[in-house]
Amino acid sequence: MSLHCTQPLEGKNDASFWEKFIPETEAADFLCQSVRTIQKWRVTGAGPQFYKFGRSVRYRRRELFDWVEARRRAHTSQ
């Protein structure tokens, strides 16, 4: 299975885009990871925070972006 990001972020200046709740399939795509990987992260607490509505798991795009940015590194010794 090949992983690829299909959601370009250019032109996404609308606040409602960033505040919207998205399902785990879209979150996985946003993070360039498999759904199974983000499911494992939820179990271990290693991934981004999520919301649970009944059985439904959702993520907020803004929080995913912030989580990614917090892991940004300039070099491997960081």
Backbone as CSV, one residue per row, in Angstrom:
resi,resn,N_x,N_y,N_z,CA_x,CA_y,CA_z,C_x,C_y,C_z
1,MET,0.840,-1.171,0.000,0.000,0.000,0.000,0.890,1.240,0.000
2,SER,0.649,2.144,-0.894,1.435,3.368,-0.920,0.675,4.469,-0.191
3,LEU,1.411,5.240,0.568,0.824,6.350,1.292,1.128,7.631,0.545
4,HIS,0.156,8.496,0.447,0.378,9.785,-0.178,-0.615,10.787,0.394
5,CYS,-0.218,11.996,0.412,-1.091,13.067,0.887,-1.880,13.593,-0.302
6,THR,-3.186,13.653,-0.154,-4.005,14.113,-1.273,-4.658,15.458,-1.003
7,GLN,-4.424,16.051,0.160,-5.068,17.316,0.484,-4.052,18.446,0.491
8,PRO,-3.872,19.143,-0.617,-2.965,20.287,-0.594,-3.512,21.366,0.333
9,LEU,-2.620,22.053,1.022,-3.042,23.054,1.994,-3.094,24.461,1.426
10,GLU,-2.580,24.663,0.222,-2.607,25.991,-0.364,-4.047,26.460,-0.529
11,GLY,-4.277,27.719,-0.190,-5.602,28.296,-0.379,-6.603,27.920,0.688
12,LYS,-6.157,27.329,1.746,-7.071,26.918,2.817,-7.078,27.971,3.915
13,ASN,-7.400,29.203,3.553,-7.389,30.314,4.506,-8.705,30.461,5.252
14,ASP,-9.716,29.749,4.851,-11.024,29.826,5.488,-10.956,29.165,6.868
15,ALA,-11.328,29.895,7.913,-11.261,29.376,9.285,-12.111,28.125,9.455
16,SER,-13.235,28.046,8.762,-14.100,26.876,8.919,-13.416,25.602,8.418
17,PHE,-12.521,25.712,7.439,-11.767,24.548,6.967,-10.931,23.974,8.100
18,TRP,-10.257,24.839,8.854,-9.347,24.397,9.919,-10.078,23.947,11.164
19,GLU,-11.275,24.460,11.412,-12.020,24.101,12.623,-12.903,22.873,12.443
20,LYS,-13.075,22.432,11.233,-13.965,21.312,10.931,-13.451,20.005,11.526
21,PHE,-14.379,19.179,12.031,-14.044,17.833,12.482,-13.993,16.913,11.268
22,ILE,-12.970,16.075,11.203,-12.828,15.147,10.080,-12.683,13.724,10.612
23,PRO,-13.111,12.734,9.828,-12.984,11.337,10.258,-11.534,10.856,10.199
24,GLU,-11.277,9.720,10.808,-9.898,9.224,10.884,-9.300,8.938,9.511
25,THR,-10.109,8.607,8.531,-9.556,8.371,7.195,-8.953,9.654,6.621
26,GLU,-9.654,10.775,6.802,-9.118,12.060,6.340,-7.928,12.500,7.183
27,ALA,-7.987,12.229,8.484,-6.868,12.575,9.368,-5.619,11.796,8.966
28,ALA,-5.785,10.524,8.660,-4.651,9.697,8.233,-4.059,10.249,6.938
29,ASP,-4.904,10.638,6.017,-4.441,11.223,4.761,-3.716,12.543,5.014
30,PHE,-4.282,13.365,5.872,-3.677,14.650,6.225,-2.276,14.458,6.792
31,LEU,-2.095,13.393,7.603,-0.812,13.117,8.252,0.104,12.222,7.414
32,CYS,-0.369,11.811,6.236,0.397,10.902,5.371,0.731,9.599,6.095
33,GLN,-0.239,9.087,6.808,-0.091,7.831,7.550,-1.268,6.933,7.209
34,SER,-1.141,5.668,7.570,-2.267,4.765,7.377,-3.266,4.949,8.518
35,VAL,-4.506,4.551,8.279,-5.526,4.604,9.324,-5.082,3.736,10.491
36,ARG,-4.515,2.587,10.206,-4.061,1.680,11.262,-3.000,2.340,12.141
37,THR,-2.123,3.122,11.559,-1.097,3.818,12.345,-1.726,4.802,13.315
38,ILE,-2.667,5.613,12.855,-3.256,6.579,13.786,-4.132,5.877,14.822
39,GLN,-4.691,4.721,14.479,-5.417,3.929,15.479,-4.463,3.448,16.572
40,LYS,-3.293,2.987,16.185,-2.284,2.564,17.168,-1.843,3.737,18.027
41,TRP,-1.669,4.900,17.404,-1.287,6.092,18.160,-2.333,6.436,19.215
42,ARG,-3.617,6.260,18.891,-4.677,6.545,19.863,-4.560,5.626,21.074
43,VAL,-4.240,4.362,20.834,-4.112,3.394,21.920,-2.924,3.734,22.816
44,THR,-1.812,4.114,22.215,-0.593,4.388,22.979,-0.498,5.817,23.483
45,GLY,-1.321,6.706,22.950,-1.255,8.112,23.324,-0.164,8.874,22.594
46,ALA,0.416,8.267,21.559,1.522,8.886,20.827,1.060,9.902,19.784
47,GLY,-0.169,9.843,19.378,-0.633,10.680,18.282,-1.329,11.944,18.734
48,PRO,-1.934,12.624,17.785,-2.659,13.859,18.102,-3.915,13.568,18.917
49,GLN,-4.364,14.570,19.646,-5.596,14.406,20.408,-6.760,14.237,19.448
50,PHE,-7.789,13.551,19.928,-8.948,13.244,19.091,-10.217,13.448,19.898
51,TYR,-11.337,13.401,19.204,-12.649,13.540,19.819,-13.430,12.267,19.584
52,LYS,-14.241,11.893,20.553,-15.041,10.682,20.439,-16.499,11.072,20.597
53,PHE,-17.294,10.819,19.571,-18.727,11.074,19.588,-19.413,9.720,19.432
54,GLY,-19.783,9.106,20.535,-20.297,7.741,20.474,-19.179,6.820,20.023
55,ARG,-19.395,6.124,18.937,-18.356,5.260,18.362,-17.493,5.990,17.335
56,SER,-17.890,7.185,17.015,-17.232,7.945,15.965,-16.013,8.692,16.509
57,VAL,-14.873,8.529,15.844,-13.637,9.231,16.196,-13.433,10.357,15.183
58,ARG,-13.152,11.548,15.691,-12.939,12.703,14.826,-11.708,13.480,15.276
59,TYR,-11.125,14.169,14.321,-9.978,15.039,14.567,-10.319,16.414,14.025
60,ARG,-9.684,17.432,14.575,-9.849,18.798,14.059,-8.589,19.135,13.271
61,ARG,-8.765,19.602,12.039,-7.609,19.887,11.174,-6.587,20.812,11.830
62,ARG,-7.054,21.863,12.479,-6.138,22.812,13.120,-5.256,22.103,14.139
63,GLU,-5.829,21.200,14.908,-5.067,20.477,15.925,-4.093,19.487,15.300
64,LEU,-4.479,18.892,14.175,-3.542,18.018,13.467,-2.345,18.825,12.966
65,PHE,-2.634,19.989,12.384,-1.561,20.843,11.876,-0.635,21.272,13.016
66,ASP,-1.214,21.680,14.140,-0.410,22.091,15.302,0.432,20.935,15.822
67,TRP,-0.125,19.736,15.839,0.597,18.547,16.297,1.791,18.270,15.384
68,VAL,1.574,18.390,14.084,2.663,18.191,13.120,3.741,19.251,13.320
69,GLU,3.345,20.505,13.424,4.309,21.595,13.584,5.136,21.446,14.861
70,ALA,4.548,20.909,15.914,5.271,20.710,17.184,6.377,19.661,17.044
71,ARG,6.327,18.856,15.995,7.320,17.812,15.770,8.348,18.193,14.707
72,ARG,8.311,19.407,14.288,9.243,19.892,13.267,10.647,19.974,13.852
73,ARG,11.611,19.472,13.107,13.004,19.466,13.553,13.904,20.011,12.469
74,ALA,14.995,20.636,12.881,15.973,21.170,11.933,17.050,20.148,11.592
75,HIS,17.315,19.228,12.517,18.318,18.193,12.277,18.047,17.001,13.190
76,THR,18.739,15.912,12.952,18.447,14.645,13.624,18.861,14.595,15.081
77,SER,19.709,15.496,15.546,20.134,15.454,16.946,19.159,16.152,17.888
78,GLN,18.099,16.706,17.356,17.088,17.369,18.216,16.201,16.350,18.852
